[in-house]
Amino acid sequence: MITLDAADLIDSLSTGSYSVTRRPHATFTAGIATPQSPTTITITASVYQATGRDLQRLPEERRSIATMRIFTTTRLYVGAEIGTGAEATYDADRITIDGVVYEIQTVGAWPGQVGFFDCLAQAVG
């Protein structure tokens, strides 16, 4: 049996380093939203144009938006994924690819590989 190290695989197929912005939800005081400061991390990833089959993983109304497929060993998040309901503390992560900002829409763990994530991100705006 061949055992693959996800980190080595991502490094060997990497298309570069990318900036990811993690955005906390705004807090509310007396009904007024106060934006929180985002944090930025740099990840190594393999990034490719999404295929038609990839787009089928998204809701139908989102299939015409520019979409990228991202393979990484860094856990990325979709909106409200950290915590549940009112406890959710983050909006979806955003990644900058070739100067275009994309928002993470789906995250899947690769079966049998701990720490290897397959994500779809769509252009913002």
C-alpha positions in Angstrom: 0.0 0.0 0.0 1.3 3.5 -0.9 0.9 6.1 1.8 0.8 9.7 0.6 1.7 12.7 2.8 -0.8 15.4 2.0 1.6 18.2 2.9 4.3 16.8 0.4 1.6 16.4 -2.3 0.4 20.0 -1.9 3.9 21.3 -1.9 4.9 19.4 -5.1 1.7 20.4 -6.9 1.5 23.9 -5.5 0.6 26.8 -7.8 1.9 29.3 -5.2 1.3 31.0 -1.9 -2.0 32.9 -1.3 -3.3 35.4 1.1 -6.4 34.4 3.1 -8.5 36.9 5.1 -10.4 35.5 8.1 -13.2 37.9 8.9 -14.9 37.9 12.3 -18.6 38.7 12.5 -19.5 42.2 13.5 -20.6 42.7 17.1 -23.7 44.6 18.0 -24.1 47.2 20.7 -27.5 48.8 21.1 -28.4 47.6 17.6 -25.4 49.1 15.9 -22.9 46.8 14.2 -19.3 47.3 15.0 -17.0 45.7 12.4 -14.1 43.6 13.8 -10.6 43.5 12.5 -9.8 40.6 10.1 -6.7 38.6 10.3 -4.6 37.6 7.3 -2.7 34.3 6.8 -0.6 33.0 4.0 -1.2 29.5 2.7 0.4 27.2 0.2 -2.2 25.7 -2.2 -2.9 24.2 -5.6 -5.5 26.4 -7.3 -7.3 25.5 -10.5 -10.3 26.7 -12.5 -13.4 24.7 -11.4 -14.9 22.2 -13.8 -18.5 21.7 -14.7 -18.6 18.8 -12.3 -17.2 21.0 -9.5 -20.0 23.5 -10.1 -22.6 20.9 -9.5 -21.6 20.9 -5.9 -22.9 24.5 -5.7 -26.6 25.7 -5.6 -27.9 26.3 -9.1 -28.1 30.1 -8.8 -24.3 30.2 -8.0 -23.1 28.2 -11.0 -22.4 31.1 -13.3 -20.0 32.9 -10.9 -16.2 32.6 -11.6 -15.2 29.6 -9.4 -11.8 28.2 -8.4 -10.9 24.8 -6.9 -8.4 24.9 -4.1 -6.4 22.0 -2.6 -4.6 22.9 0.6 -3.4 21.5 4.0 -4.7 24.7 5.7 -8.3 24.4 7.0 -10.4 27.1 5.3 -13.9 28.0 6.5 -17.3 28.8 4.9 -19.5 31.4 6.7 -20.8 30.6 10.2 -18.9 27.3 10.2 -16.9 28.1 13.4 -19.5 27.7 16.1 -23.2 27.3 15.5 -26.2 29.7 15.3 -25.6 32.9 17.4 -22.2 31.5 18.4 -20.9 31.5 14.9 -17.9 33.9 15.0 -16.6 34.2 11.4 -17.8 35.1 7.9 -16.5 32.9 5.1 -12.7 33.1 4.5 -11.6 35.1 1.4 -8.6 34.2 -0.7 -6.8 36.4 -3.2 -5.8 34.7 -6.4 -4.0 36.7 -9.1 -5.5 39.9 -7.6 -9.1 38.7 -7.6 -10.8 38.1 -4.2 -12.7 34.8 -3.9 -15.0 33.7 -1.0 -14.9 30.1 0.2 -18.2 28.3 -0.6 -17.5 24.6 0.2 -14.8 22.8 2.1 -14.4 19.0 2.0 -11.9 16.8 3.7 -10.2 14.3 1.4 -11.3 10.8 2.4 -8.5 8.9 4.2 -6.2 12.0 4.4 -6.1 14.0 7.6 -5.3 17.6 7.0 -6.0 17.7 3.2 -8.8 20.0 2.1 -10.7 20.4 -1.2 -12.4 23.8 -1.5 -14.5 25.8 -3.9 -14.2 29.6 -3.9 -16.2 32.1 -5.9 -15.3 35.6 -7.1 -16.7 38.4 -4.9 -18.5 41.4 -6.4 
